[in-house]
Amino acid sequence: MLECKTDQILFEDEGMIRDDQTIASTSFPKGQQKIIPTYDKYYNAKLLATVDYESGEIY
């Protein structure tokens, strides 16, 4: 049988922050549609982090 060694155990997480005004106002009372202005561009940032389980080092 093959013997395997693990050098590191890594945990990874990701998230996204959006600059979009519809995030806070997407639900309305039934029958009362609200008009939300939209714009051609919005900005976002994607975040990614990896952590070593044993040492706590962040990559």
C-alpha positions as CSV (number, residue, x, y, z in Angstrom):
1,M,0.0,0.0,0.0
2,L,1.2,3.5,-0.8
3,E,2.3,5.7,2.2
4,C,1.3,9.3,1.7
5,K,2.5,12.3,3.7
6,T,0.6,15.6,4.0
7,D,2.7,18.6,4.3
8,Q,0.0,21.2,4.8
9,I,-3.8,21.3,5.4
10,L,-5.1,24.5,3.9
11,F,-8.5,26.1,4.3
12,E,-9.7,28.6,1.7
13,D,-12.6,31.1,1.7
14,E,-13.8,33.7,-0.7
15,G,-16.3,36.5,-0.7
16,M,-17.5,39.4,-2.9
17,I,-18.4,43.0,-2.1
18,R,-20.6,44.7,-4.7
19,D,-21.3,48.3,-5.2
20,D,-24.9,47.8,-6.3
21,Q,-27.8,49.8,-4.9
22,T,-30.4,47.1,-5.5
23,I,-28.9,44.9,-2.7
24,A,-30.7,46.7,0.1
25,S,-34.0,47.1,-1.8
26,T,-35.0,43.9,-3.6
27,S,-38.2,43.0,-1.8
28,F,-41.5,44.9,-1.8
29,P,-45.0,44.5,-0.5
30,K,-47.2,42.4,-2.8
31,G,-48.6,44.5,-5.7
32,Q,-46.3,47.5,-4.9
33,Q,-43.4,47.4,-7.3
34,K,-40.7,50.0,-6.6
35,I,-38.6,51.4,-9.4
36,I,-34.9,51.2,-8.7
37,P,-32.6,53.3,-10.9
38,T,-29.8,51.3,-12.5
39,Y,-26.5,52.5,-13.9
40,D,-24.3,51.2,-16.6
41,K,-21.4,50.4,-14.3
42,Y,-21.0,49.1,-10.8
43,Y,-17.8,48.0,-9.1
44,N,-17.0,44.9,-7.1
45,A,-14.2,43.4,-5.2
46,K,-13.5,39.7,-4.9
47,L,-11.7,38.6,-1.7
48,L,-9.8,35.3,-1.3
49,A,-7.8,33.9,1.6
50,T,-6.0,30.7,2.4
51,V,-5.0,29.7,5.9
52,D,-2.6,27.0,7.0
53,Y,-4.4,24.8,9.6
54,E,-1.3,24.1,11.8
55,S,0.6,27.3,11.7
56,G,-2.2,29.8,11.1
57,E,-0.2,31.5,8.3
58,I,-2.3,33.4,5.9
59,Y,-1.5,33.3,2.1
